[in-house]
Amino acid sequence: MSTWRHEVVSIASAARVGLQDPAAPVPAAADGHGLTAREREVLGHLVAGRSYAEIARALVISEKTVGVHVSNLLRKTGTSSRVEVASWARRSGAVAG
């Protein structure tokens, strides 16, 4: 271990400060999912593998609005992609199937 790293570890230990990464926060969606009705609709379409354009046409909204809903879904579920949020939806029971 380098000298500076040893010093940092030593000081942190003396101050009782942990150096490990913080635990990931529990997504707000874990408490009843916290999704709006429209977000659940968009989520159902994502699980079905539909594009933003297809979702927009089906829900009679703009693609930009679909993007906003998807961003909200990612934030609320703690996921970082459409694929992850669709997988989360299946695991959590947020959508049927």
PDB file as gemmi writes it, atoms N, CA and C in Angstrom:
CRYST1    1.000    1.000    1.000  90.00  90.00  90.00 P 1                      
ATOM      1  N   MET A   1       0.858  -1.166   0.000  1.00  0.00           N  
ATOM      2  CA  MET A   1       0.000   0.000   0.000  1.00  0.00           C  
ATOM      3  C   MET A   1       0.903   1.229   0.000  1.00  0.00           C  
ATOM      4  N   SER A   2       0.546   2.229  -0.825  1.00  0.00           N  
ATOM      5  CA  SER A   2       1.367   3.441  -0.900  1.00  0.00           C  
ATOM      6  C   SER A   2       1.306   4.198   0.427  1.00  0.00           C  
ATOM      7  N   THR A   3       2.280   5.047   0.642  1.00  0.00           N  
ATOM      8  CA  THR A   3       2.376   5.796   1.894  1.00  0.00           C  
ATOM      9  C   THR A   3       1.150   6.678   2.110  1.00  0.00           C  
ATOM     10  N   TRP A   4       0.759   7.408   1.065  1.00  0.00           N  
ATOM     11  CA  TRP A   4      -0.384   8.307   1.240  1.00  0.00           C  
ATOM     12  C   TRP A   4      -1.668   7.533   1.510  1.00  0.00           C  
ATOM     13  N   ARG A   5      -1.812   6.391   0.838  1.00  0.00           N  
ATOM     14  CA  ARG A   5      -3.014   5.578   1.058  1.00  0.00           C  
ATOM     15  C   ARG A   5      -3.022   5.038   2.482  1.00  0.00           C  
ATOM     16  N   HIS A   6      -1.871   4.608   2.959  1.00  0.00           N  
ATOM     17  CA  HIS A   6      -1.762   4.104   4.328  1.00  0.00           C  
ATOM     18  C   HIS A   6      -2.149   5.202   5.321  1.00  0.00           C  
ATOM     19  N   GLU A   7      -1.695   6.432   5.052  1.00  0.00           N  
ATOM     20  CA  GLU A   7      -2.037   7.552   5.938  1.00  0.00           C  
ATOM     21  C   GLU A   7      -3.536   7.822   5.935  1.00  0.00           C  
ATOM     22  N   VAL A   8      -4.151   7.808   4.764  1.00  0.00           N  
ATOM     23  CA  VAL A   8      -5.591   8.056   4.659  1.00  0.00           C  
ATOM     24  C   VAL A   8      -6.358   6.988   5.413  1.00  0.00           C  
ATOM     25  N   VAL A   9      -5.985   5.726   5.218  1.00  0.00           N  
ATOM     26  CA  VAL A   9      -6.653   4.623   5.905  1.00  0.00           C  
ATOM     27  C   VAL A   9      -6.468   4.757   7.408  1.00  0.00           C  
ATOM     28  N   SER A  10      -5.277   5.130   7.827  1.00  0.00           N  
ATOM     29  CA  SER A  10      -4.966   5.285   9.243  1.00  0.00           C  
ATOM     30  C   SER A  10      -5.791   6.412   9.877  1.00  0.00           C  
ATOM     31  N   ILE A  11      -5.853   7.544   9.192  1.00  0.00           N  
ATOM     32  CA  ILE A  11      -6.629   8.686   9.704  1.00  0.00           C  
ATOM     33  C   ILE A  11      -8.115   8.349   9.739  1.00  0.00           C  
ATOM     34  N   ALA A  12      -8.626   7.731   8.675  1.00  0.00           N  
ATOM     35  CA  ALA A  12     -10.038   7.353   8.627  1.00  0.00           C  
ATOM     36  C   ALA A  12     -10.374   6.372   9.737  1.00  0.00           C  
ATOM     37  N   SER A  13      -9.491   5.430   9.967  1.00  0.00           N  
ATOM     38  CA  SER A  13      -9.704   4.450  11.024  1.00  0.00           C  
ATOM     39  C   SER A  13      -9.745   5.128  12.388  1.00  0.00           C  
ATOM     40  N   ALA A  14      -8.810   6.038  12.617  1.00  0.00           N  
ATOM     41  CA  ALA A  14      -8.770   6.752  13.897  1.00  0.00           C  
ATOM     42  C   ALA A  14     -10.027   7.592  14.106  1.00  0.00           C  
ATOM     43  N   ALA A  15     -10.543   8.152  13.020  1.00  0.00           N  
ATOM     44  CA  ALA A  15     -11.749   8.982  13.105  1.00  0.00           C  
ATOM     45  C   ALA A  15     -13.029   8.151  13.000  1.00  0.00           C  
ATOM     46  N   ARG A  16     -12.860   6.839  12.861  1.00  0.00           N  
ATOM     47  CA  ARG A  16     -13.989   5.912  12.707  1.00  0.00           C  
ATOM     48  C   ARG A  16     -14.869   6.275  11.510  1.00  0.00           C  
ATOM     49  N   VAL A  17     -14.196   6.592  10.408  1.00  0.00           N  
ATOM     50  CA  VAL A  17     -14.866   6.919   9.153  1.00  0.00           C  
ATOM     51  C   VAL A  17     -14.649   5.757   8.194  1.00  0.00           C  
ATOM     52  N   GLY A  18     -15.741   5.177   7.707  1.00  0.00           N  
ATOM     53  CA  GLY A  18     -15.642   4.081   6.755  1.00  0.00           C  
ATOM     54  C   GLY A  18     -15.244   4.580   5.377  1.00  0.00           C  
ATOM     55  N   LEU A  19     -14.464   3.813   4.666  1.00  0.00           N  
ATOM     56  CA  LEU A  19     -14.029   4.187   3.321  1.00  0.00           C  
ATOM     57  C   LEU A  19     -14.711   3.370   2.234  1.00  0.00           C  
ATOM     58  N   GLN A  20     -15.578   2.450   2.584  1.00  0.00           N  
ATOM     59  CA  GLN A  20     -16.270   1.644   1.583  1.00  0.00           C  
ATOM     60  C   GLN A  20     -17.355   2.483   0.904  1.00  0.00           C  
ATOM     61  N   ASP A  21     -17.773   2.048  -0.267  1.00  0.00           N  
ATOM     62  CA  ASP A  21     -18.830   2.740  -1.001  1.00  0.00           C  
ATOM     63  C   ASP A  21     -20.114   2.705  -0.192  1.00  0.00           C  
ATOM     64  N   PRO A  22     -20.918   3.774  -0.281  1.00  0.00           N  
ATOM     65  CA  PRO A  22     -22.193   3.772   0.444  1.00  0.00           C  
ATOM     66  C   PRO A  22     -23.148   2.754  -0.162  1.00  0.00           C  
ATOM     67  N   ALA A  23     -24.050   2.277   0.643  1.00  0.00           N  
ATOM     68  CA  ALA A  23     -25.060   1.338   0.147  1.00  0.00           C  
ATOM     69  C   ALA A  23     -25.994   2.080  -0.796  1.00  0.00           C  
ATOM     70  N   ALA A  24     -26.466   1.391  -1.798  1.00  0.00           N  
ATOM     71  CA  ALA A  24     -27.406   1.987  -2.755  1.00  0.00           C  
ATOM     72  C   ALA A  24     -28.713   2.275  -2.032  1.00  0.00           C  
ATOM     73  N   PRO A  25     -29.309   3.440  -2.306  1.00  0.00           N  
ATOM     74  CA  PRO A  25     -30.591   3.748  -1.655  1.00  0.00           C  
ATOM     75  C   PRO A  25     -31.691   2.836  -2.166  1.00  0.00           C  
ATOM     76  N   VAL A  26     -32.648   2.581  -1.320  1.00  0.00           N  
ATOM     77  CA  VAL A  26     -33.808   1.793  -1.732  1.00  0.00           C  
ATOM     78  C   VAL A  26     -34.649   2.668  -2.651  1.00  0.00           C  
ATOM     79  N   PRO A  27     -35.011   2.202  -3.833  1.00  0.00           N  
ATOM     80  CA  PRO A  27     -35.818   3.028  -4.739  1.00  0.00           C  
ATOM     81  C   PRO A  27     -37.145   3.414  -4.106  1.00  0.00           C  
ATOM     82  N   ALA A  28     -37.600   4.618  -4.384  1.00  0.00           N  
ATOM     83  CA  ALA A  28     -38.891   5.075  -3.874  1.00  0.00           C  
ATOM     84  C   ALA A  28     -39.999   4.131  -4.310  1.00  0.00           C  
ATOM     85  N   ALA A  29     -39.794   3.469  -5.449  1.00  0.00           N  
ATOM     86  CA  ALA A  29     -40.806   2.568  -5.989  1.00  0.00           C  
ATOM     87  C   ALA A  29     -41.001   1.324  -5.132  1.00  0.00           C  
ATOM     88  N   ALA A  30     -40.072   1.039  -4.223  1.00  0.00           N  
ATOM     89  CA  ALA A  30     -40.207  -0.147  -3.381  1.00  0.00           C  
ATOM     90  C   ALA A  30     -41.400  -0.018  -2.446  1.00  0.00           C  
ATOM     91  N   ASP A  31     -41.835   1.209  -2.175  1.00  0.00           N  
ATOM     92  CA  ASP A  31     -42.979   1.446  -1.299  1.00  0.00           C  
ATOM     93  C   ASP A  31     -44.230   1.630  -2.154  1.00  0.00           C  
ATOM     94  N   GLY A  32     -44.863   0.551  -2.545  1.00  0.00           N  
ATOM     95  CA  GLY A  32     -46.045   0.619  -3.380  1.00  0.00           C  
ATOM     96  C   GLY A  32     -45.732   1.083  -4.794  1.00  0.00           C  
ATOM     97  N   HIS A  33     -44.485   1.062  -5.155  1.00  0.00           N  
ATOM     98  CA  HIS A  33     -43.944   1.427  -6.462  1.00  0.00           C  
ATOM     99  C   HIS A  33     -43.932   2.927  -6.715  1.00  0.00           C  
ATOM    100  N   GLY A  34     -44.858   3.697  -6.199  1.00  0.00           N  
ATOM    101  CA  GLY A  34     -44.839   5.143  -6.352  1.00  0.00           C  
ATOM    102  C   GLY A  34     -44.980   5.644  -7.778  1.00  0.00           C  
ATOM    103  N   LEU A  35     -45.575   4.846  -8.648  1.00  0.00           N  
ATOM    104  CA  LEU A  35     -45.713   5.224 -10.050  1.00  0.00           C  
ATOM    105  C   LEU A  35     -47.092   5.812 -10.314  1.00  0.00           C  
ATOM    106  N   THR A  36     -47.140   6.796 -11.213  1.00  0.00           N  
ATOM    107  CA  THR A  36     -48.430   7.341 -11.619  1.00  0.00           C  
ATOM    108  C   THR A  36     -49.101   6.366 -12.578  1.00  0.00           C  
ATOM    109  N   ALA A  37     -50.381   6.598 -12.816  1.00  0.00           N  
ATOM    110  CA  ALA A  37     -51.112   5.737 -13.755  1.00  0.00           C  
ATOM    111  C   ALA A  37     -50.475   5.783 -15.140  1.00  0.00           C  
ATOM    112  N   ARG A  38     -50.079   6.978 -15.592  1.00  0.00           N  
ATOM    113  CA  ARG A  38     -49.478   7.110 -16.917  1.00  0.00           C  
ATOM    114  C   ARG A  38     -48.118   6.416 -16.964  1.00  0.00           C  
ATOM    115  N   GLU A  39     -47.341   6.533 -15.891  1.00  0.00           N  
ATOM    116  CA  GLU A  39     -46.044   5.839 -15.847  1.00  0.00           C  
ATOM    117  C   GLU A  39     -46.239   4.334 -15.939  1.00  0.00           C  
ATOM    118  N   ARG A  40     -47.274   3.814 -15.297  1.00  0.00           N  
ATOM    119  CA  ARG A  40     -47.548   2.372 -15.391  1.00  0.00           C  
ATOM    120  C   ARG A  40     -47.931   1.987 -16.818  1.00  0.00           C  
ATOM    121  N   GLU A  41     -48.672   2.860 -17.493  1.00  0.00           N  
ATOM    122  CA  GLU A  41     -49.016   2.585 -18.897  1.00  0.00           C  
ATOM    123  C   GLU A  41     -47.754   2.533 -19.760  1.00  0.00           C  
ATOM    124  N   VAL A  42     -46.903   3.543 -19.598  1.00  0.00           N  
ATOM    125  CA  VAL A  42     -45.655   3.596 -20.362  1.00  0.00           C  
ATOM    126  C   VAL A  42     -44.808   2.375 -20.037  1.00  0.00           C  
ATOM    127  N   LEU A  43     -44.743   2.017 -18.760  1.00  0.00           N  
ATOM    128  CA  LEU A  43     -43.962   0.851 -18.347  1.00  0.00           C  
ATOM    129  C   LEU A  43     -44.455  -0.418 -19.027  1.00  0.00           C  
ATOM    130  N   GLY A  44     -45.752  -0.579 -19.122  1.00  0.00           N  
ATOM    131  CA  GLY A  44     -46.309  -1.746 -19.814  1.00  0.00           C  
ATOM    132  C   GLY A  44     -45.852  -1.820 -21.261  1.00  0.00           C  
ATOM    133  N   HIS A  45     -45.790  -0.669 -21.914  1.00  0.00           N  
ATOM    134  CA  HIS A  45     -45.320  -0.634 -23.299  1.00  0.00           C  
ATOM    135  C   HIS A  45     -43.825  -0.938 -23.384  1.00  0.00           C  
ATOM    136  N   LEU A  46     -43.052  -0.443 -22.414  1.00  0.00           N  
ATOM    137  CA  LEU A  46     -41.611  -0.741 -22.401  1.00  0.00           C  
ATOM    138  C   LEU A  46     -41.375  -2.234 -22.236  1.00  0.00           C  
ATOM    139  N   VAL A  47     -42.146  -2.846 -21.354  1.00  0.00           N  
ATOM    140  CA  VAL A  47     -42.017  -4.289 -21.130  1.00  0.00           C  
ATOM    141  C   VAL A  47     -42.337  -5.044 -22.420  1.00  0.00           C  
ATOM    142  N   ALA A  48     -43.255  -4.512 -23.192  1.00  0.00           N  
ATOM    143  CA  ALA A  48     -43.622  -5.141 -24.467  1.00  0.00           C  
ATOM    144  C   ALA A  48     -42.592  -4.867 -25.561  1.00  0.00           C  
ATOM    145  N   GLY A  49     -41.586  -4.050 -25.254  1.00  0.00           N  
ATOM    146  CA  GLY A  49     -40.514  -3.794 -26.219  1.00  0.00           C  
ATOM    147  C   GLY A  49     -40.824  -2.729 -27.250  1.00  0.00           C  
ATOM    148  N   ARG A  50     -41.783  -1.872 -26.962  1.00  0.00           N  
ATOM    149  CA  ARG A  50     -42.168  -0.847 -27.927  1.00  0.00           C  
ATOM    150  C   ARG A  50     -41.214   0.344 -27.908  1.00  0.00           C  
ATOM    151  N   SER A  51     -41.090   1.013 -29.049  1.00  0.00           N  
ATOM    152  CA  SER A  51     -40.245   2.208 -29.171  1.00  0.00           C  
ATOM    153  C   SER A  51     -41.000   3.422 -28.618  1.00  0.00           C  
ATOM    154  N   TYR A  52     -40.261   4.534 -28.426  1.00  0.00           N  
ATOM    155  CA  TYR A  52     -40.892   5.772 -27.963  1.00  0.00           C  
ATOM    156  C   TYR A  52     -42.002   6.182 -28.932  1.00  0.00           C  
ATOM    157  N   ALA A  53     -41.734   6.079 -30.236  1.00  0.00           N  
ATOM    158  CA  ALA A  53     -42.727   6.471 -31.236  1.00  0.00           C  
ATOM    159  C   ALA A  53     -43.983   5.603 -31.135  1.00  0.00           C  
ATOM    160  N   GLU A  54     -43.811   4.314 -30.959  1.00  0.00           N  
ATOM    161  CA  GLU A  54     -44.963   3.415 -30.836  1.00  0.00           C  
ATOM    162  C   GLU A  54     -45.758   3.726 -29.575  1.00  0.00           C  
ATOM    163  N   ILE A  55     -45.060   3.985 -28.483  1.00  0.00           N  
ATOM    164  CA  ILE A  55     -45.731   4.314 -27.221  1.00  0.00           C  
ATOM    165  C   ILE A  55     -46.494   5.627 -27.379  1.00  0.00           C  
ATOM    166  N   ALA A  56     -45.850   6.618 -27.988  1.00  0.00           N  
ATOM    167  CA  ALA A  56     -46.490   7.921 -28.186  1.00  0.00           C  
ATOM    168  C   ALA A  56     -47.773   7.786 -29.001  1.00  0.00           C  
ATOM    169  N   ARG A  57     -47.718   7.012 -30.076  1.00  0.00           N  
ATOM    170  CA  ARG A  57     -48.917   6.815 -30.900  1.00  0.00           C  
ATOM    171  C   ARG A  57     -50.021   6.115 -30.105  1.00  0.00           C  
ATOM    172  N   ALA A  58     -49.659   5.103 -29.361  1.00  0.00           N  
ATOM    173  CA  ALA A  58     -50.659   4.336 -28.617  1.00  0.00           C  
ATOM    174  C   ALA A  58     -51.318   5.169 -27.516  1.00  0.00           C  
ATOM    175  N   LEU A  59     -50.554   6.052 -26.888  1.00  0.00           N  
ATOM    176  CA  LEU A  59     -51.077   6.835 -25.765  1.00  0.00           C  
ATOM    177  C   LEU A  59     -51.502   8.249 -26.173  1.00  0.00           C  
ATOM    178  N   VAL A  60     -51.347   8.562 -27.459  1.00  0.00           N  
ATOM    179  CA  VAL A  60     -51.701   9.868 -28.011  1.00  0.00           C  
ATOM    180  C   VAL A  60     -50.996  10.991 -27.230  1.00  0.00           C  
ATOM    181  N   ILE A  61     -49.677  10.852 -27.114  1.00  0.00           N  
ATOM    182  CA  ILE A  61     -48.818  11.860 -26.498  1.00  0.00           C  
ATOM    183  C   ILE A  61     -47.576  12.005 -27.377  1.00  0.00           C  
ATOM    184  N   SER A  62     -46.771  13.015 -27.117  1.00  0.00           N  
ATOM    185  CA  SER A  62     -45.562  13.206 -27.928  1.00  0.00           C  
ATOM    186  C   SER A  62     -44.450  12.256 -27.478  1.00  0.00           C  
ATOM    187  N   GLU A  63     -43.493  12.041 -28.362  1.00  0.00           N  
ATOM    188  CA  GLU A  63     -42.338  11.215 -28.006  1.00  0.00           C  
ATOM    189  C   GLU A  63     -41.550  11.862 -26.869  1.00  0.00           C  
ATOM    190  N   LYS A  64     -41.507  13.185 -26.851  1.00  0.00           N  
ATOM    191  CA  LYS A  64     -40.807  13.884 -25.775  1.00  0.00           C  
ATOM    192  C   LYS A  64     -41.469  13.594 -24.425  1.00  0.00           C  
ATOM    193  N   THR A  65     -42.791  13.566 -24.401  1.00  0.00           N  
ATOM    194  CA  THR A  65     -43.510  13.250 -23.166  1.00  0.00           C  
ATOM    195  C   THR A  65     -43.226  11.809 -22.745  1.00  0.00           C  
ATOM    196  N   VAL A  66     -43.143  10.902 -23.696  1.00  0.00           N  
ATOM    197  CA  VAL A  66     -42.771   9.515 -23.390  1.00  0.00           C  
ATOM    198  C   VAL A  66     -41.400   9.514 -22.727  1.00  0.00           C  
ATOM    199  N   GLY A  67     -40.466  10.279 -23.290  1.00  0.00           N  
ATOM    200  CA  GLY A  67     -39.124  10.367 -22.722  1.00  0.00           C  
ATOM    201  C   GLY A  67     -39.121  10.865 -21.288  1.00  0.00           C  
ATOM    202  N   VAL A  68     -39.981  11.837 -20.989  1.00  0.00           N  
ATOM    203  CA  VAL A  68     -40.094  12.350 -19.623  1.00  0.00           C  
ATOM    204  C   VAL A  68     -40.603  11.249 -18.696  1.00  0.00           C  
ATOM    205  N   HIS A  69     -41.622  10.520 -19.146  1.00  0.00           N  
ATOM    206  CA  HIS A  69     -42.152   9.427 -18.324  1.00  0.00           C  
ATOM    207  C   HIS A  69     -41.092   8.345 -18.096  1.00  0.00           C  
ATOM    208  N   VAL A  70     -40.337   8.018 -19.125  1.00  0.00           N  
ATOM    209  CA  VAL A  70     -39.283   7.008 -18.997  1.00  0.00           C  
ATOM    210  C   VAL A  70     -38.219   7.507 -18.018  1.00  0.00           C  
ATOM    211  N   SER A  71     -37.831   8.761 -18.114  1.00  0.00           N  
ATOM    212  CA  SER A  71     -36.850   9.327 -17.167  1.00  0.00           C  
ATOM    213  C   SER A  71     -37.356   9.222 -15.737  1.00  0.00           C  
ATOM    214  N   ASN A  72     -38.634   9.527 -15.535  1.00  0.00           N  
ATOM    215  CA  ASN A  72     -39.217   9.411 -14.193  1.00  0.00           C  
ATOM    216  C   ASN A  72     -39.209   7.964 -13.711  1.00  0.00           C  
ATOM    217  N   LEU A  73     -39.517   7.041 -14.609  1.00  0.00           N  
ATOM    218  CA  LEU A  73     -39.489   5.619 -14.249  1.00  0.00           C  
ATOM    219  C   LEU A  73     -38.087   5.184 -13.829  1.00  0.00           C  
ATOM    220  N   LEU A  74     -37.088   5.611 -14.588  1.00  0.00           N  
ATOM    221  CA  LEU A  74     -35.707   5.242 -14.270  1.00  0.00           C  
ATOM    222  C   LEU A  74     -35.322   5.778 -12.889  1.00  0.00           C  
ATOM    223  N   ARG A  75     -35.684   7.035 -12.626  1.00  0.00           N  
ATOM    224  CA  ARG A  75     -35.353   7.647 -11.338  1.00  0.00           C  
ATOM    225  C   ARG A  75     -36.071   6.939 -10.190  1.00  0.00           C  
ATOM    226  N   LYS A  76     -37.355   6.702 -10.350  1.00  0.00           N  
ATOM    227  CA  LYS A  76     -38.154   6.104  -9.276  1.00  0.00           C  
ATOM    228  C   LYS A  76     -37.769   4.652  -8.991  1.00  0.00           C  
ATOM    229  N   THR A  77     -37.286   3.949  -9.996  1.00  0.00           N  
ATOM    230  CA  THR A  77     -36.953   2.536  -9.816  1.00  0.00           C  
ATOM    231  C   THR A  77     -35.469   2.298  -9.563  1.00  0.00           C  
ATOM    232  N   GLY A  78     -34.668   3.344  -9.711  1.00  0.00           N  
ATOM    233  CA  GLY A  78     -33.228   3.184  -9.497  1.00  0.00           C  
ATOM    234  C   GLY A  78     -32.550   2.407 -10.616  1.00  0.00           C  
ATOM    235  N   THR A  79     -33.159   2.410 -11.786  1.00  0.00           N  
ATOM    236  CA  THR A  79     -32.574   1.716 -12.931  1.00  0.00           C  
ATOM    237  C   THR A  79     -31.939   2.733 -13.871  1.00  0.00           C  
ATOM    238  N   SER A  80     -31.184   2.247 -14.867  1.00  0.00           N  
ATOM    239  CA  SER A  80     -30.485   3.187 -15.736  1.00  0.00           C  
ATOM    240  C   SER A  80     -30.730   2.955 -17.230  1.00  0.00           C  
ATOM    241  N   SER A  81     -31.645   2.067 -17.564  1.00  0.00           N  
ATOM    242  CA  SER A  81     -31.946   1.847 -18.985  1.00  0.00           C  
ATOM    243  C   SER A  81     -33.356   1.291 -19.130  1.00  0.00           C  
ATOM    244  N   ARG A  82     -33.841   1.352 -20.361  1.00  0.00           N  
ATOM    245  CA  ARG A  82     -35.177   0.801 -20.654  1.00  0.00           C  
ATOM    246  C   ARG A  82     -35.225  -0.696 -20.357  1.00  0.00           C  
ATOM    247  N   VAL A  83     -34.146  -1.384 -20.682  1.00  0.00           N  
ATOM    248  CA  VAL A  83     -34.083  -2.828 -20.450  1.00  0.00           C  
ATOM    249  C   VAL A  83     -34.130  -3.116 -18.946  1.00  0.00           C  
ATOM    250  N   GLU A  84     -33.360  -2.360 -18.173  1.00  0.00           N  
ATOM    251  CA  GLU A  84     -33.350  -2.563 -16.720  1.00  0.00           C  
ATOM    252  C   GLU A  84     -34.707  -2.276 -16.093  1.00  0.00           C  
ATOM    253  N   VAL A  85     -35.362  -1.196 -16.520  1.00  0.00           N  
ATOM    254  CA  VAL A  85     -36.656  -0.866 -15.922  1.00  0.00           C  
ATOM    255  C   VAL A  85     -37.698  -1.922 -16.293  1.00  0.00           C  
ATOM    256  N   ALA A  86     -37.617  -2.466 -17.502  1.00  0.00           N  
ATOM    257  CA  ALA A  86     -38.547  -3.530 -17.897  1.00  0.00           C  
ATOM    258  C   ALA A  86     -38.305  -4.785 -17.060  1.00  0.00           C  
ATOM    259  N   SER A  87     -37.054  -5.105 -16.832  1.00  0.00           N  
ATOM    260  CA  SER A  87     -36.711  -6.254 -15.993  1.00  0.00           C  
ATOM    261  C   SER A  87     -37.187  -6.029 -14.559  1.00  0.00           C  
ATOM    262  N   TRP A  88     -36.961  -4.814 -14.062  1.00  0.00           N  
ATOM    263  CA  TRP A  88     -37.424  -4.467 -12.709  1.00  0.00           C  
ATOM    264  C   TRP A  88     -38.944  -4.653 -12.607  1.00  0.00           C  
ATOM    265  N   ALA A  89     -39.664  -4.205 -13.646  1.00  0.00           N  
ATOM    266  CA  ALA A  89     -41.122  -4.297 -13.636  1.00  0.00           C  
ATOM    267  C   ALA A  89     -41.594  -5.731 -13.510  1.00  0.00           C  
ATOM    268  N   ARG A  90     -40.924  -6.628 -14.235  1.00  0.00           N  
ATOM    269  CA  ARG A  90     -41.303  -8.050 -14.168  1.00  0.00           C  
ATOM    270  C   ARG A  90     -41.009  -8.634 -12.777  1.00  0.00           C  
ATOM    271  N   ARG A  91     -39.805  -8.332 -12.248  1.00  0.00           N  
ATOM    272  CA  ARG A  91     -39.402  -8.867 -10.939  1.00  0.00           C  
ATOM    273  C   ARG A  91     -40.270  -8.336  -9.801  1.00  0.00           C  
ATOM    274  N   SER A  92     -40.613  -7.056  -9.861  1.00  0.00           N  
ATOM    275  CA  SER A  92     -41.314  -6.417  -8.751  1.00  0.00           C  
ATOM    276  C   SER A  92     -42.824  -6.639  -8.793  1.00  0.00           C  
ATOM    277  N   GLY A  93     -43.311  -7.119  -9.916  1.00  0.00           N  
ATOM    278  CA  GLY A  93     -44.748  -7.301 -10.050  1.00  0.00           C  
ATOM    279  C   GLY A  93     -45.480  -6.012 -10.414  1.00  0.00           C  
ATOM    280  N   ALA A  94     -44.729  -4.990 -10.869  1.00  0.00           N  
ATOM    281  CA  ALA A  94     -45.344  -3.722 -11.248  1.00  0.00           C  
ATOM    282  C   ALA A  94     -46.201  -3.864 -12.499  1.00  0.00           C  
ATOM    283  N   VAL A  95     -45.929  -4.897 -13.273  1.00  0.00           N  
ATOM    284  CA  VAL A  95     -46.753  -5.203 -14.454  1.00  0.00           C  
ATOM    285  C   VAL A  95     -47.055  -6.696 -14.431  1.00  0.00           C  
ATOM    286  N   ALA A  96     -48.126  -7.056 -15.049  1.00  0.00           N  
ATOM    287  CA  ALA A  96     -48.486  -8.475 -15.132  1.00  0.00           C  
ATOM    288  C   ALA A  96     -47.608  -9.160 -16.177  1.00  0.00           C  
ATOM    289  N   GLY A  97     -47.215 -10.376 -15.869  1.00  0.00           N  
ATOM    290  CA  GLY A  97     -46.464 -11.142 -16.854  1.00  0.00           C  
ATOM    291  C   GLY A  97     -45.044 -11.248 -16.648  1.00  0.00           C  
TER     292      GLY A  97                                                      
END                                                                             
